[in-house]
């Protein structure tokens, strides 16, 4: 959607440089409102789906938020394909490490690999230096 539609191009333009987007005739306020609406809708859908699988408590999102941050930073901040690749990679690694080392160690394996990758490539998988 971000690269193949006019709406996506406008969203990217406003996110890159608000002033330049205004100069080419893009009104940034509706684009920012749309971005917030999409983020809120995605969060609401994700929360409803998570509620089906987890016991709901005030701290249920802490571990999930940490894994989400690791996914975004592993893929490279600002890189949507990088976040997608990192998400798939983290899911596969978590499943394999839970199978081989036990479910208690799946997050430890992810954190260790994340620290190792940050040490080797600080900008993430597809991030730019």
C-alpha positions in Angstrom: 0.0 0.0 0.0 2.8 2.5 0.9 4.6 2.2 -2.4 2.0 1.3 -4.9 -0.9 3.7 -4.2 -1.2 7.5 -4.4 -2.4 7.5 -0.7 0.6 5.6 0.4 2.9 7.9 -1.5 1.3 10.9 0.2 1.7 9.2 3.6 5.4 8.5 2.9 5.9 12.1 1.7 4.4 13.6 4.8 6.5 11.2 7.0 9.7 12.1 5.2 9.3 15.9 5.1 6.2 17.7 6.1 7.3 21.1 4.6 8.2 19.5 1.3 4.9 17.7 1.1 3.1 20.9 1.7 5.0 22.5 -1.2 3.8 19.9 -3.6 0.2 20.3 -2.5 -0.3 17.5 0.0 -2.2 18.6 3.1 -0.3 16.9 6.0 -3.1 17.1 8.6 -5.4 14.5 6.9 -2.4 12.3 6.2 -1.4 12.4 9.9 -4.9 11.7 11.0 -5.1 8.7 8.6 -1.8 7.4 9.9 -3.1 7.6 13.5 -6.3 6.0 12.5 -4.6 3.1 10.7 -2.3 2.6 13.7 -5.2 2.7 16.1 -7.2 0.3 14.1 -4.3 -2.1 13.7 -3.6 -2.0 17.5 -7.3 -2.6 18.2 -7.4 -5.6 15.9 -4.2 -7.0 17.4 -5.5 -6.5 20.9 -8.7 -8.3 20.1 -6.7 -11.2 18.6 -4.3 -11.4 21.5 -7.2 -11.5 23.9 -8.2 -14.9 22.4 -4.9 -16.5 23.3 -3.6 -14.8 26.5 -5.0 -14.3 29.9 -5.8 -10.6 30.2 -4.0 -8.7 32.9 -2.5 -5.2 33.1 1.0 -6.5 32.3 0.1 -8.8 29.4 1.6 -6.5 26.9 5.0 -5.9 28.4 6.7 -9.0 26.8 4.8 -8.4 23.5 5.9 -4.8 23.4 9.5 -5.7 23.9 9.4 -8.3 21.1 7.7 -5.7 18.9 10.5 -3.2 19.6 13.1 -5.8 18.9 11.3 -6.6 15.6 11.3 -3.0 14.4 14.9 -2.3 15.5 16.2 -5.7 14.1 14.6 -4.9 10.7 15.9 -1.3 10.7 14.0 1.7 11.8 11.9 3.1 9.0 12.2 -0.1 6.9 8.8 -1.8 6.4 10.3 -4.7 4.5 13.0 -5.0 7.2 10.3 -5.2 9.9 8.4 -7.9 7.9 11.6 -10.0 7.5 12.6 -9.5 11.1 9.1 -10.5 12.3 9.1 -13.7 10.3 12.7 -14.4 11.4 11.8 -13.8 15.1 8.7 -16.0 14.8 10.7 -18.9 13.3 13.6 -18.5 15.8 11.1 -18.4 18.8 9.4 -21.6 17.6 12.6 -23.4 17.0 14.2 -22.3 20.3 11.0 -23.3 22.2 11.2 -26.7 20.5 14.9 -27.3 21.1 15.6 -25.4 24.4 12.2 -25.2 26.0 9.5 -22.5 26.1 11.2 -20.8 29.0 14.2 -20.0 27.0 12.7 -18.8 23.7 12.8 -15.1 24.7 16.4 -15.5 26.0 17.5 -16.8 22.6 15.8 -13.8 20.8 17.4 -11.3 23.2 20.8 -12.8 22.8 20.6 -13.0 19.0 19.3 -9.4 18.9 22.3 -8.2 21.0 24.6 -10.1 18.7 23.1 -8.5 15.6 23.2 -5.0 17.1 26.9 -5.6 17.9 27.6 -6.7 14.3 25.2 -4.5 12.4 23.8 -1.6 14.5 21.5 -0.2 11.8 19.5 -3.5 11.6 19.0 -5.9 8.7 17.7 -3.5 6.1 18.4 -0.2 7.8 20.7 2.4 6.4 23.8 3.6 8.1 
